[in-house]
Amino acid sequence: EGDDVEAVVAMMLNREHPDSVRITTSQGDGGVDILDRAAADDGGDVVYQVKRYAAPLSSSQKGKGAKSAKRLLHPDEGDPRWKDLNVTVWRLVTPWKPTPEAET
């Protein structure tokens, strides 16, 4: 299940990045599953969007991921709850092991 995947990923990320937090959804998470404030090399915020996709991404799934990233990277188009973020790194995390082409 998606919640299980997110919980496991959050635990692993919290071990590697002790300041990261898993975001509890109220009315959707606005594209932020795990947040690590000021953790990017440039001092920006790192956001992890976790999806349970266990197979190659479909066109629809790719589109949803791109839309989620765009909303966070362009705060005027996104969720007003995250307007104070300075997202400079956005990572899509899935349990699927991608091919080199998919990774690119």
N, C-alpha and C positions, 0 to 999 in steps of 0.2 A: 504494500500500500504506500501511497505517496507520503503520508505522515510518518511512516516508519523509516522510509528512505531519508526524509528530511531530518528526523531525530538522530539517526546514526551519523549522517554527514555533519550535523551540528556538533555532536560530541567529538568527532575527529578534529574538526576545525578549532573547537575550543581548546583542545589539547595543544595544538600547534600555535594557536593565536589566542592566548588567554583573555584578551580584551574583547574578542568577538562575542556577539550575542545573537541568540535565535529570536526572531521577531514573532510574537504571538499575534495571530490574525484577529482583527475585530470585525472589520467589513472588508476582507481581503487584505493582503499584505502590501499592496501597491508595488509589487515586484521585488520586495526585499524579504528574503527568507532568513538570511544571516548577514549581519552588519558588523564590520570591523572599522570603526571610525579612525581616521587619520593613520591608517596602516599602510597606505600605498607609499612607494618610494618618494613621491612628490608631496606627501603629506595629505593627500586626498583620501576619501573614504573608499573602502572596498566592499562591494556588495556581491553576495552569492545568491543566485537564483537556483533553487534545487527543484529538479523535475524527476519524476519516477520513470521516465522513458528508458526502457531496457533494450531498445532496438534502434536501428538507424532512424533519425528524425525524418518525419514526413514534411512536405512543403508547408503544411498548416502549422506544425509544431515549430519549424524554423521561423515562420512569420510571427508567431506569438512571442518567441524568444527575442526576436529583433525589435518588436513593438515594446516589449517590457524594458529592454535596454535603452531604447530611444527615450522612453518616458523618464527614466532616471538620469540620463545624460543631458537631457533638455528639460529642466524642472518646470518651465512654463507650460509644458505639454503633459505633465504628469500629475501624480497624486499630491495635493497640497500639503499632506502630512509630512512629506519628505522634501519640502522646498529648501530646508536648511542644509541638506546634504551637499557635499562637494564630491560627487562620485567620479573618480578618475580610473577606477578598475571595476569592471563588471564581469563576473564569471558565471557561466551556466554549468551546473554540476549535475551529471546524470550517472546512473550505475552502468551505463553502456560503455564498453571499451571501443572507441571510434577507430576507424581506419586512418591512416595518415592523411588521406584526402579530406575526410570529414573533419579532422582536427584543424586543418588549414582553413 
